[in-house]
Amino acid sequence: RRSMDLLIQEMERDEVVGVIMNRQGAKRFGHVPNDEVAAIVRDYPNRFVGFAGVQLSDPKKAADEVERCIK
């Protein structure tokens, strides 16, 4: 079953902390925005650690996104 509630229950039972990473891949490979990573970490701060990601092909945009994610 795909259930966030069940996942969190299992993580709490087993004292597991998960890592969620941003994914900046092509659409066919999947994409996980930094804001979604932040929302999950905000909702479950004792269960997940999040890592933001940036697309390095545009250094200015990447630097701006890093700054935004830090704030």
N, CA, C and O atoms as a Tripos MOL2 file, in Angstrom:
@<TRIPOS>MOLECULE
protein
  284   283    71     0     0
PROTEIN
NO_CHARGES

@<TRIPOS>ATOM
      1 N           0.8430   -1.1850    0.0000 N.3       1 ARG1
      2 CA          0.0000    0.0000    0.0000 C.3       1 ARG1
      3 C           0.8790    1.2360    0.0000 C.2       1 ARG1
      4 O           1.9310    1.2580    0.6390 O.2       1 ARG1
      5 N           0.4580    2.2380   -0.6990 N.am      2 ARG2
      6 CA          1.1840    3.5120   -0.7360 C.3       2 ARG2
      7 C           0.5100    4.4700    0.2190 C.2       2 ARG2
      8 O          -0.5160    5.0720   -0.1000 O.2       2 ARG2
      9 N           1.1010    4.6040    1.3980 N.am      3 SER3
     10 CA          0.5020    5.4580    2.4070 C.3       3 SER3
     11 C           1.5970    6.1500    3.2040 C.2       3 SER3
     12 O           2.4440    5.4970    3.8140 O.2       3 SER3
     13 N           1.5720    7.4710    3.1930 N.am      4 MET4
     14 CA          2.5510    8.2370    3.9680 C.3       4 MET4
     15 C           2.3710    7.9520    5.4520 C.2       4 MET4
     16 O           3.3520    7.8510    6.1900 O.2       4 MET4
     17 N           1.1130    7.8220    5.8980 N.am      5 ASP5
     18 CA          0.8580    7.5380    7.3100 C.3       5 ASP5
     19 C           1.4980    6.2190    7.7370 C.2       5 ASP5
     20 O           2.1090    6.1450    8.8030 O.2       5 ASP5
     21 N           1.3610    5.1760    6.9100 N.am      6 LEU6
     22 CA          1.9770    3.8860    7.2470 C.3       6 LEU6
     23 C           3.5000    3.9830    7.2310 C.2       6 LEU6
     24 O           4.1740    3.4060    8.0850 O.2       6 LEU6
     25 N           4.0330    4.7100    6.2650 N.am      7 LEU7
     26 CA          5.4870    4.8960    6.2070 C.3       7 LEU7
     27 C           5.9960    5.5600    7.4790 C.2       7 LEU7
     28 O           6.9760    5.1070    8.0690 O.2       7 LEU7
     29 N           5.3350    6.6280    7.9020 N.am      8 ILE8
     30 CA          5.7580    7.3490    9.1120 C.3       8 ILE8
     31 C           5.6230    6.4460   10.3320 C.2       8 ILE8
     32 O           6.4990    6.4520   11.1970 O.2       8 ILE8
     33 N           4.5560    5.6770   10.4180 N.am      9 GLN9
     34 CA          4.3930    4.7500   11.5440 C.3       9 GLN9
     35 C           5.5430    3.7550   11.6050 C.2       9 GLN9
     36 O           6.0910    3.5060   12.6790 O.2       9 GLN9
     37 N           5.9110    3.1890   10.4690 N.am     10 GLU10
     38 CA          7.0310    2.2400   10.4280 C.3      10 GLU10
     39 C           8.3410    2.9240   10.7970 C.2      10 GLU10
     40 O           9.1550    2.3610   11.5290 O.2      10 GLU10
     41 N           8.5430    4.1270   10.2930 N.am     11 MET11
     42 CA          9.7740    4.8600   10.5940 C.3      11 MET11
     43 C           9.8620    5.1660   12.0860 C.2      11 MET11
     44 O          10.9300    5.0410   12.6850 O.2      11 MET11
     45 N           8.7470    5.5640   12.6830 N.am     12 GLU12
     46 CA          8.7370    5.8540   14.1200 C.3      12 GLU12
     47 C           8.9690    4.5820   14.9310 C.2      12 GLU12
     48 O           9.7270    4.5860   15.9010 O.2      12 GLU12
     49 N           8.3210    3.5060   14.5340 N.am     13 ARG13
     50 CA          8.4770    2.2330   15.2460 C.3      13 ARG13
     51 C           9.9380    1.7840   15.2420 C.2      13 ARG13
     52 O          10.4580    1.3280   16.2600 O.2      13 ARG13
     53 N          10.5840    1.9170   14.1030 N.am     14 ASP14
     54 CA         11.9600    1.4410   13.9560 C.3      14 ASP14
     55 C          13.0020    2.5270   14.1550 C.2      14 ASP14
     56 O          14.1940    2.2880   13.9620 O.2      14 ASP14
     57 N          12.5620    3.7220   14.5410 N.am     15 GLU15
     58 CA         13.4510    4.8640   14.7770 C.3      15 GLU15
     59 C          14.3380    5.1620   13.5700 C.2      15 GLU15
     60 O          15.5540    5.3060   13.6930 O.2      15 GLU15
     61 N          13.7110    5.2510   12.4180 N.am     16 VAL16
     62 CA         14.4100    5.4930   11.1580 C.3      16 VAL16
     63 C          14.2730    6.9620   10.7630 C.2      16 VAL16
     64 O          13.2070    7.5600   10.9100 O.2      16 VAL16
     65 N          15.3590    7.5250   10.2650 N.am     17 VAL17
     66 CA         15.3430    8.8600    9.6760 C.3      17 VAL17
     67 C          15.6900    8.6990    8.2050 C.2      17 VAL17
     68 O          16.6890    8.0670    7.8620 O.2      17 VAL17
     69 N          14.8660    9.2710    7.3390 N.am     18 GLY18
     70 CA         15.0920    9.1620    5.9070 C.3      18 GLY18
     71 C          15.7130   10.4120    5.3260 C.2      18 GLY18
     72 O          15.6790   11.4820    5.9340 O.2      18 GLY18
     73 N          16.2790   10.2650    4.1460 N.am     19 VAL19
     74 CA         16.8750   11.3840    3.4200 C.3      19 VAL19
     75 C          16.0710   11.5910    2.1480 C.2      19 VAL19
     76 O          15.8110   10.6430    1.4080 O.2      19 VAL19
     77 N          15.6780   12.8340    1.8970 N.am     20 ILE20
     78 CA         14.9540   13.1740    0.6750 C.3      20 ILE20
     79 C          15.8250   14.1500   -0.1020 C.2      20 ILE20
     80 O          16.2900   15.1600    0.4280 O.2      20 ILE20
     81 N          16.0320   13.8220   -1.3710 N.am     21 MET21
     82 CA         16.8700   14.6750   -2.2070 C.3      21 MET21
     83 C          16.0660   15.2090   -3.3820 C.2      21 MET21
     84 O          15.2070   14.5230   -3.9360 O.2      21 MET21
     85 N          16.3590   16.4270   -3.7410 N.am     22 ASN22
     86 CA         15.7890   17.0330   -4.9330 C.3      22 ASN22
     87 C          16.2780   16.2660   -6.1430 C.2      22 ASN22
     88 O          17.3790   15.7160   -6.1460 O.2      22 ASN22
     89 N          15.4530   16.2350   -7.1620 N.am     23 ARG23
     90 CA         15.8760   15.6200   -8.4170 C.3      23 ARG23
     91 C          15.5920   16.6050   -9.5400 C.2      23 ARG23
     92 O          14.4480   17.0130   -9.7410 O.2      23 ARG23
     93 N          16.6220   16.9800  -10.2620 N.am     24 GLN24
     94 CA         16.5130   17.9430  -11.3560 C.3      24 GLN24
     95 C          16.6710   17.2580  -12.7010 C.2      24 GLN24
     96 O          17.2410   17.8380  -13.6240 O.2      24 GLN24
     97 N          16.1750   16.0350  -12.8280 N.am     25 GLY25
     98 CA         16.3350   15.3050  -14.0770 C.3      25 GLY25
     99 C          15.3370   15.7240  -15.1370 C.2      25 GLY25
    100 O          14.4350   16.5280  -14.9010 O.2      25 GLY25
    101 N          15.5300   15.1510  -16.3060 N.am     26 ALA26
    102 CA         14.5740   15.3620  -17.3850 C.3      26 ALA26
    103 C          13.2220   14.8080  -16.9500 C.2      26 ALA26
    104 O          13.1510   13.8890  -16.1340 O.2      26 ALA26
    105 N          12.1540   15.3730  -17.4990 N.am     27 LYS27
    106 CA         10.8110   14.9840  -17.0750 C.3      27 LYS27
    107 C          10.5960   13.4740  -17.1410 C.2      27 LYS27
    108 O           9.9210   12.9180  -16.2750 O.2      27 LYS27
    109 N          11.1460   12.8070  -18.1310 N.am     28 ARG28
    110 CA         10.9250   11.3640  -18.2550 C.3      28 ARG28
    111 C          11.6190   10.5770  -17.1520 C.2      28 ARG28
    112 O          11.2540    9.4290  -16.8980 O.2      28 ARG28
    113 N          12.6080   11.1670  -16.4930 N.am     29 PHE29
    114 CA         13.3010   10.5040  -15.3950 C.3      29 PHE29
    115 C          12.7740   10.9220  -14.0280 C.2      29 PHE29
    116 O          13.1600   10.3580  -13.0040 O.2      29 PHE29
    117 N          11.9040   11.9000  -14.0220 N.am     30 GLY30
    118 CA         11.3230   12.3600  -12.7650 C.3      30 GLY30
    119 C          11.9320   13.6650  -12.2960 C.2      30 GLY30
    120 O          13.0870   13.9860  -12.5770 O.2      30 GLY30
    121 N          11.1170   14.3950  -11.5770 N.am     31 HIS31
    122 CA         11.5440   15.7060  -11.0860 C.3      31 HIS31
    123 C          10.9120   15.9050   -9.7140 C.2      31 HIS31
    124 O           9.7000   15.7500   -9.5620 O.2      31 HIS31
    125 N          11.7110   16.2410   -8.7300 N.am     32 VAL32
    126 CA         11.2140   16.5290   -7.3890 C.3      32 VAL32
    127 C          11.6860   17.9310   -7.0300 C.2      32 VAL32
    128 O          12.8690   18.1350   -6.7600 O.2      32 VAL32
    129 N          10.7750   18.8950   -7.0240 N.am     33 PRO33
    130 CA         11.1590   20.2750   -6.7310 C.3      33 PRO33
    131 C          11.6360   20.4720   -5.2890 C.2      33 PRO33
    132 O          11.2170   19.7540   -4.3820 O.2      33 PRO33
    133 N          12.5040   21.4380   -5.0980 N.am     34 ASN34
    134 CA         13.0030   21.7560   -3.7550 C.3      34 ASN34
    135 C          11.8580   22.0880   -2.7970 C.2      34 ASN34
    136 O          11.9250   21.7490   -1.6150 O.2      34 ASN34
    137 N          10.8210   22.7410   -3.2900 N.am     35 ASP35
    138 CA          9.7030   23.0970   -2.4230 C.3      35 ASP35
    139 C           8.9770   21.8630   -1.8900 C.2      35 ASP35
    140 O           8.4910   21.8760   -0.7590 O.2      35 ASP35
    141 N           8.8970   20.7970   -2.6880 N.am     36 GLU36
    142 CA          8.2770   19.5560   -2.2160 C.3      36 GLU36
    143 C           9.1380   18.8890   -1.1490 C.2      36 GLU36
    144 O           8.6210   18.3730   -0.1580 O.2      36 GLU36
    145 N          10.4450   18.9030   -1.3550 N.am     37 VAL37
    146 CA         11.3630   18.3570   -0.3520 C.3      37 VAL37
    147 C          11.1950   19.1260    0.9530 C.2      37 VAL37
    148 O          11.0900   18.5250    2.0220 O.2      37 VAL37
    149 N          11.1700   20.4460    0.8690 N.am     38 ALA38
    150 CA         11.0270   21.2860    2.0640 C.3      38 ALA38
    151 C           9.7010   21.0230    2.7740 C.2      38 ALA38
    152 O           9.6520   20.9960    4.0040 O.2      38 ALA38
    153 N           8.6330   20.8290    2.0150 N.am     39 ALA39
    154 CA          7.3200   20.5850    2.6240 C.3      39 ALA39
    155 C           7.3100   19.2800    3.4110 C.2      39 ALA39
    156 O           6.7510   19.2280    4.5070 O.2      39 ALA39
    157 N           7.9110   18.2360    2.8780 N.am     40 ILE40
    158 CA          7.9470   16.9490    3.5870 C.3      40 ILE40
    159 C           8.7790   17.0670    4.8580 C.2      40 ILE40
    160 O           8.3880   16.5580    5.9080 O.2      40 ILE40
    161 N           9.9230   17.7350    4.7640 N.am     41 VAL41
    162 CA         10.7740   17.9200    5.9520 C.3      41 VAL41
    163 C          10.0570   18.7710    6.9950 C.2      41 VAL41
    164 O          10.1660   18.5100    8.1930 O.2      41 VAL41
    165 N           9.3310   19.7770    6.5460 N.am     42 ARG42
    166 CA          8.5710   20.6310    7.4560 C.3      42 ARG42
    167 C           7.4500   19.8350    8.1440 C.2      42 ARG42
    168 O           7.2010   20.0150    9.3360 O.2      42 ARG42
    169 N           6.7780   18.9580    7.3890 N.am     43 ASP43
    170 CA          5.6850   18.1570    7.9400 C.3      43 ASP43
    171 C           6.1700   17.0480    8.8730 C.2      43 ASP43
    172 O           5.4650   16.6680    9.8070 O.2      43 ASP43
    173 N           7.3690   16.5330    8.6210 N.am     44 TYR44
    174 CA          7.9050   15.4110    9.4030 C.3      44 TYR44
    175 C           9.3570   15.6870    9.8020 C.2      44 TYR44
    176 O          10.2600   14.9750    9.3640 O.2      44 TYR44
    177 N           9.5900   16.7060   10.6220 N.am     45 PRO45
    178 CA         10.9640   17.1270   10.9200 C.3      45 PRO45
    179 C          11.8040   16.0830   11.6570 C.2      45 PRO45
    180 O          13.0310   16.1190   11.5730 O.2      45 PRO45
    181 N          11.1820   15.1760   12.3600 N.am     46 ASN46
    182 CA         11.9440   14.1530   13.0870 C.3      46 ASN46
    183 C          12.1570   12.8920   12.2710 C.2      46 ASN46
    184 O          12.8040   11.9580   12.7440 O.2      46 ASN46
    185 N          11.6300   12.8430   11.0620 N.am     47 ARG47
    186 CA         11.7070   11.6420   10.2370 C.3      47 ARG47
    187 C          12.5070   11.8120    8.9640 C.2      47 ARG47
    188 O          12.9930   10.8320    8.4000 O.2      47 ARG47
    189 N          12.6530   13.0620    8.4970 N.am     48 PHE48
    190 CA         13.3410   13.2770    7.2250 C.3      48 PHE48
    191 C          14.3490   14.4120    7.3020 C.2      48 PHE48
    192 O          14.1440   15.4030    8.0020 O.2      48 PHE48
    193 N          15.4310   14.2470    6.5730 N.am     49 VAL49
    194 CA         16.4250   15.2870    6.3380 C.3      49 VAL49
    195 C          16.3750   15.5560    4.8350 C.2      49 VAL49
    196 O          16.3860   14.6190    4.0360 O.2      49 VAL49
    197 N          16.3220   16.8130    4.4540 N.am     50 GLY50
    198 CA         16.2120   17.1410    3.0370 C.3      50 GLY50
    199 C          17.4610   17.7900    2.4760 C.2      50 GLY50
    200 O          18.1840   18.5000    3.1760 O.2      50 GLY50
    201 N          17.7000   17.5330    1.2070 N.am     51 PHE51
    202 CA         18.8070   18.1500    0.4840 C.3      51 PHE51
    203 C          18.2610   18.8090   -0.7700 C.2      51 PHE51
    204 O          17.6270   18.1590   -1.6010 O.2      51 PHE51
    205 N          18.5110   20.1000   -0.9000 N.am     52 ALA52
    206 CA         18.0990   20.8260   -2.1010 C.3      52 ALA52
    207 C          19.0390   20.4930   -3.2460 C.2      52 ALA52
    208 O          20.1600   20.0290   -3.0370 O.2      52 ALA52
    209 N          18.5730   20.7320   -4.4360 N.am     53 GLY53
    210 CA         19.4060   20.5150   -5.6170 C.3      53 GLY53
    211 C          19.2310   21.6650   -6.5870 C.2      53 GLY53
    212 O          18.2310   22.3820   -6.5470 O.2      53 GLY53
    213 N          20.2040   21.8340   -7.4540 N.am     54 VAL54
    214 CA         20.1510   22.9000   -8.4540 C.3      54 VAL54
    215 C          20.6280   22.3660   -9.7930 C.2      54 VAL54
    216 O          21.3480   21.3700   -9.8630 O.2      54 VAL54
    217 N          20.2170   23.0420  -10.8490 N.am     55 GLN55
    218 CA         20.6640   22.7300  -12.1930 C.3      55 GLN55
    219 C          21.8830   23.5990  -12.4790 C.2      55 GLN55
    220 O          21.7700   24.8230  -12.5340 O.2      55 GLN55
    221 N          23.0270   22.9910  -12.6590 N.am     56 LEU56
    222 CA         24.2800   23.7470  -12.7850 C.3      56 LEU56
    223 C          24.5250   24.3330  -14.1670 C.2      56 LEU56
    224 O          25.5200   25.0270  -14.3750 O.2      56 LEU56
    225 N          23.6400   24.0670  -15.1070 N.am     57 SER57
    226 CA         23.8380   24.6240  -16.4500 C.3      57 SER57
    227 C          23.6380   26.1370  -16.4880 C.2      57 SER57
    228 O          24.0690   26.7990  -17.4320 O.2      57 SER57
    229 N          22.9830   26.6870  -15.4600 N.am     58 ASP58
    230 CA         22.7860   28.1370  -15.3580 C.3      58 ASP58
    231 C          23.2920   28.5660  -13.9760 C.2      58 ASP58
    232 O          22.5190   28.5810  -13.0190 O.2      58 ASP58
    233 N          24.5860   28.9160  -13.8590 N.am     59 PRO59
    234 CA         25.1790   29.2060  -12.5480 C.3      59 PRO59
    235 C          24.4740   30.3100  -11.7600 C.2      59 PRO59
    236 O          24.3470   30.2000  -10.5410 O.2      59 PRO59
    237 N          24.0190   31.3580  -12.4170 N.am     60 LYS60
    238 CA         23.3230   32.4530  -11.7130 C.3      60 LYS60
    239 C          22.0040   31.9490  -11.1200 C.2      60 LYS60
    240 O          21.6930   32.2120   -9.9580 O.2      60 LYS60
    241 N          21.2490   31.2350  -11.9200 N.am     61 LYS61
    242 CA         19.9820   30.6720  -11.4530 C.3      61 LYS61
    243 C          20.2250   29.6680  -10.3230 C.2      61 LYS61
    244 O          19.4650   29.6200   -9.3560 O.2      61 LYS61
    245 N          21.2830   28.8700  -10.4490 N.am     62 ALA62
    246 CA         21.6140   27.8950   -9.4050 C.3      62 ALA62
    247 C          21.9610   28.6000   -8.0960 C.2      62 ALA62
    248 O          21.5090   28.1870   -7.0280 O.2      62 ALA62
    249 N          22.7580   29.6560   -8.1770 N.am     63 ALA63
    250 CA         23.1370   30.4090   -6.9750 C.3      63 ALA63
    251 C          21.9160   31.0440   -6.3220 C.2      63 ALA63
    252 O          21.7910   31.0550   -5.0980 O.2      63 ALA63
    253 N          21.0170   31.5730   -7.1480 N.am     64 ASP64
    254 CA         19.7860   32.1710   -6.6120 C.3      64 ASP64
    255 C          18.9290   31.1110   -5.9110 C.2      64 ASP64
    256 O          18.3470   31.3770   -4.8600 O.2      64 ASP64
    257 N          18.8560   29.9210   -6.4900 N.am     65 GLU65
    258 CA         18.0630   28.8450   -5.8930 C.3      65 GLU65
    259 C          18.6790   28.3650   -4.5810 C.2      65 GLU65
    260 O          17.9550   28.0690   -3.6300 O.2      65 GLU65
    261 N          19.9950   28.2850   -4.5190 N.am     66 VAL66
    262 CA         20.6570   27.9170   -3.2680 C.3      66 VAL66
    263 C          20.3160   28.9420   -2.1830 C.2      66 VAL66
    264 O          19.9580   28.5730   -1.0650 O.2      66 VAL66
    265 N          20.4280   30.2050   -2.5140 N.am     67 GLU67
    266 CA         20.1010   31.2730   -1.5730 C.3      67 GLU67
    267 C          18.6510   31.1850   -1.1130 C.2      67 GLU67
    268 O          18.3630   31.3410    0.0740 O.2      67 GLU67
    269 N          17.7420   30.9360   -2.0450 N.am     68 ARG68
    270 CA         16.3230   30.8150   -1.7210 C.3      68 ARG68
    271 C          16.0650   29.6310   -0.7790 C.2      68 ARG68
    272 O          15.2980   29.7400    0.1780 O.2      68 ARG68
    273 N          16.7050   28.5280   -1.0640 N.am     69 CYS69
    274 CA         16.4970   27.3160   -0.2500 C.3      69 CYS69
    275 C          17.0700   27.4770    1.1660 C.2      69 CYS69
    276 O          16.5180   26.9440    2.1290 O.2      69 CYS69
    277 N          18.1550   28.1990    1.2800 N.am     70 ILE70
    278 CA         18.7450   28.4190    2.5990 C.3      70 ILE70
    279 C          17.8100   29.2660    3.4570 C.2      70 ILE70
    280 O          17.6340   29.0120    4.6490 O.2      70 ILE70
    281 N          17.2160   30.2720    2.8280 N.am     71 LYS71
    282 CA         16.3110   31.1650    3.5690 C.3      71 LYS71
    283 C          15.0110   30.4650    3.8580 C.2      71 LYS71
    284 O          14.1180   31.0490    4.4720 O.2      71 LYS71
@<TRIPOS>BOND
     1     1     2 1
     2     2     3 1
     3     3     4 2
     4     3     5 am
     5     5     6 1
     6     6     7 1
     7     7     8 2
     8     7     9 am
     9     9    10 1
    10    10    11 1
    11    11    12 2
    12    11    13 am
    13    13    14 1
    14    14    15 1
    15    15    16 2
    16    15    17 am
    17    17    18 1
    18    18    19 1
    19    19    20 2
    20    19    21 am
    21    21    22 1
    22    22    23 1
    23    23    24 2
    24    23    25 am
    25    25    26 1
    26    26    27 1
    27    27    28 2
    28    27    29 am
    29    29    30 1
    30    30    31 1
    31    31    32 2
    32    31    33 am
    33    33    34 1
    34    34    35 1
    35    35    36 2
    36    35    37 am
    37    37    38 1
    38    38    39 1
    39    39    40 2
    40    39    41 am
    41    41    42 1
    42    42    43 1
    43    43    44 2
    44    43    45 am
    45    45    46 1
    46    46    47 1
    47    47    48 2
    48    47    49 am
    49    49    50 1
    50    50    51 1
    51    51    52 2
    52    51    53 am
    53    53    54 1
    54    54    55 1
    55    55    56 2
    56    55    57 am
    57    57    58 1
    58    58    59 1
    59    59    60 2
    60    59    61 am
    61    61    62 1
    62    62    63 1
    63    63    64 2
    64    63    65 am
    65    65    66 1
    66    66    67 1
    67    67    68 2
    68    67    69 am
    69    69    70 1
    70    70    71 1
    71    71    72 2
    72    71    73 am
    73    73    74 1
    74    74    75 1
    75    75    76 2
    76    75    77 am
    77    77    78 1
    78    78    79 1
    79    79    80 2
    80    79    81 am
    81    81    82 1
    82    82    83 1
    83    83    84 2
    84    83    85 am
    85    85    86 1
    86    86    87 1
    87    87    88 2
    88    87    89 am
    89    89    90 1
    90    90    91 1
    91    91    92 2
    92    91    93 am
    93    93    94 1
    94    94    95 1
    95    95    96 2
    96    95    97 am
    97    97    98 1
    98    98    99 1
    99    99   100 2
   100    99   101 am
   101   101   102 1
   102   102   103 1
   103   103   104 2
   104   103   105 am
   105   105   106 1
   106   106   107 1
   107   107   108 2
   108   107   109 am
   109   109   110 1
   110   110   111 1
   111   111   112 2
   112   111   113 am
   113   113   114 1
   114   114   115 1
   115   115   116 2
   116   115   117 am
   117   117   118 1
   118   118   119 1
   119   119   120 2
   120   119   121 am
   121   121   122 1
   122   122   123 1
   123   123   124 2
   124   123   125 am
   125   125   126 1
   126   126   127 1
   127   127   128 2
   128   127   129 am
   129   129   130 1
   130   130   131 1
   131   131   132 2
   132   131   133 am
   133   133   134 1
   134   134   135 1
   135   135   136 2
   136   135   137 am
   137   137   138 1
   138   138   139 1
   139   139   140 2
   140   139   141 am
   141   141   142 1
   142   142   143 1
   143   143   144 2
   144   143   145 am
   145   145   146 1
   146   146   147 1
   147   147   148 2
   148   147   149 am
   149   149   150 1
   150   150   151 1
   151   151   152 2
   152   151   153 am
   153   153   154 1
   154   154   155 1
   155   155   156 2
   156   155   157 am
   157   157   158 1
   158   158   159 1
   159   159   160 2
   160   159   161 am
   161   161   162 1
   162   162   163 1
   163   163   164 2
   164   163   165 am
   165   165   166 1
   166   166   167 1
   167   167   168 2
   168   167   169 am
   169   169   170 1
   170   170   171 1
   171   171   172 2
   172   171   173 am
   173   173   174 1
   174   174   175 1
   175   175   176 2
   176   175   177 am
   177   177   178 1
   178   178   179 1
   179   179   180 2
   180   179   181 am
   181   181   182 1
   182   182   183 1
   183   183   184 2
   184   183   185 am
   185   185   186 1
   186   186   187 1
   187   187   188 2
   188   187   189 am
   189   189   190 1
   190   190   191 1
   191   191   192 2
   192   191   193 am
   193   193   194 1
   194   194   195 1
   195   195   196 2
   196   195   197 am
   197   197   198 1
   198   198   199 1
   199   199   200 2
   200   199   201 am
   201   201   202 1
   202   202   203 1
   203   203   204 2
   204   203   205 am
   205   205   206 1
   206   206   207 1
   207   207   208 2
   208   207   209 am
   209   209   210 1
   210   210   211 1
   211   211   212 2
   212   211   213 am
   213   213   214 1
   214   214   215 1
   215   215   216 2
   216   215   217 am
   217   217   218 1
   218   218   219 1
   219   219   220 2
   220   219   221 am
   221   221   222 1
   222   222   223 1
   223   223   224 2
   224   223   225 am
   225   225   226 1
   226   226   227 1
   227   227   228 2
   228   227   229 am
   229   229   230 1
   230   230   231 1
   231   231   232 2
   232   231   233 am
   233   233   234 1
   234   234   235 1
   235   235   236 2
   236   235   237 am
   237   237   238 1
   238   238   239 1
   239   239   240 2
   240   239   241 am
   241   241   242 1
   242   242   243 1
   243   243   244 2
   244   243   245 am
   245   245   246 1
   246   246   247 1
   247   247   248 2
   248   247   249 am
   249   249   250 1
   250   250   251 1
   251   251   252 2
   252   251   253 am
   253   253   254 1
   254   254   255 1
   255   255   256 2
   256   255   257 am
   257   257   258 1
   258   258   259 1
   259   259   260 2
   260   259   261 am
   261   261   262 1
   262   262   263 1
   263   263   264 2
   264   263   265 am
   265   265   266 1
   266   266   267 1
   267   267   268 2
   268   267   269 am
   269   269   270 1
   270   270   271 1
   271   271   272 2
   272   271   273 am
   273   273   274 1
   274   274   275 1
   275   275   276 2
   276   275   277 am
   277   277   278 1
   278   278   279 1
   279   279   280 2
   280   279   281 am
   281   281   282 1
   282   282   283 1
   283   283   284 2
@<TRIPOS>SUBSTRUCTURE
     1 ARG1         2 RESIDUE 1 A ARG
     2 ARG2         6 RESIDUE 1 A ARG
     3 SER3        10 RESIDUE 1 A SER
     4 MET4        14 RESIDUE 1 A MET
     5 ASP5        18 RESIDUE 1 A ASP
     6 LEU6        22 RESIDUE 1 A LEU
     7 LEU7        26 RESIDUE 1 A LEU
     8 ILE8        30 RESIDUE 1 A ILE
     9 GLN9        34 RESIDUE 1 A GLN
    10 GLU10       38 RESIDUE 1 A GLU
    11 MET11       42 RESIDUE 1 A MET
    12 GLU12       46 RESIDUE 1 A GLU
    13 ARG13       50 RESIDUE 1 A ARG
    14 ASP14       54 RESIDUE 1 A ASP
    15 GLU15       58 RESIDUE 1 A GLU
    16 VAL16       62 RESIDUE 1 A VAL
    17 VAL17       66 RESIDUE 1 A VAL
    18 GLY18       70 RESIDUE 1 A GLY
    19 VAL19       74 RESIDUE 1 A VAL
    20 ILE20       78 RESIDUE 1 A ILE
    21 MET21       82 RESIDUE 1 A MET
    22 ASN22       86 RESIDUE 1 A ASN
    23 ARG23       90 RESIDUE 1 A ARG
    24 GLN24       94 RESIDUE 1 A GLN
    25 GLY25       98 RESIDUE 1 A GLY
    26 ALA26      102 RESIDUE 1 A ALA
    27 LYS27      106 RESIDUE 1 A LYS
    28 ARG28      110 RESIDUE 1 A ARG
    29 PHE29      114 RESIDUE 1 A PHE
    30 GLY30      118 RESIDUE 1 A GLY
    31 HIS31      122 RESIDUE 1 A HIS
    32 VAL32      126 RESIDUE 1 A VAL
    33 PRO33      130 RESIDUE 1 A PRO
    34 ASN34      134 RESIDUE 1 A ASN
    35 ASP35      138 RESIDUE 1 A ASP
    36 GLU36      142 RESIDUE 1 A GLU
    37 VAL37      146 RESIDUE 1 A VAL
    38 ALA38      150 RESIDUE 1 A ALA
    39 ALA39      154 RESIDUE 1 A ALA
    40 ILE40      158 RESIDUE 1 A ILE
    41 VAL41      162 RESIDUE 1 A VAL
    42 ARG42      166 RESIDUE 1 A ARG
    43 ASP43      170 RESIDUE 1 A ASP
    44 TYR44      174 RESIDUE 1 A TYR
    45 PRO45      178 RESIDUE 1 A PRO
    46 ASN46      182 RESIDUE 1 A ASN
    47 ARG47      186 RESIDUE 1 A ARG
    48 PHE48      190 RESIDUE 1 A PHE
    49 VAL49      194 RESIDUE 1 A VAL
    50 GLY50      198 RESIDUE 1 A GLY
    51 PHE51      202 RESIDUE 1 A PHE
    52 ALA52      206 RESIDUE 1 A ALA
    53 GLY53      210 RESIDUE 1 A GLY
    54 VAL54      214 RESIDUE 1 A VAL
    55 GLN55      218 RESIDUE 1 A GLN
    56 LEU56      222 RESIDUE 1 A LEU
    57 SER57      226 RESIDUE 1 A SER
    58 ASP58      230 RESIDUE 1 A ASP
    59 PRO59      234 RESIDUE 1 A PRO
    60 LYS60      238 RESIDUE 1 A LYS
    61 LYS61      242 RESIDUE 1 A LYS
    62 ALA62      246 RESIDUE 1 A ALA
    63 ALA63      250 RESIDUE 1 A ALA
    64 ASP64      254 RESIDUE 1 A ASP
    65 GLU65      258 RESIDUE 1 A GLU
    66 VAL66      262 RESIDUE 1 A VAL
    67 GLU67      266 RESIDUE 1 A GLU
    68 ARG68      270 RESIDUE 1 A ARG
    69 CYS69      274 RESIDUE 1 A CYS
    70 ILE70      278 RESIDUE 1 A ILE
    71 LYS71      282 RESIDUE 1 A LYS
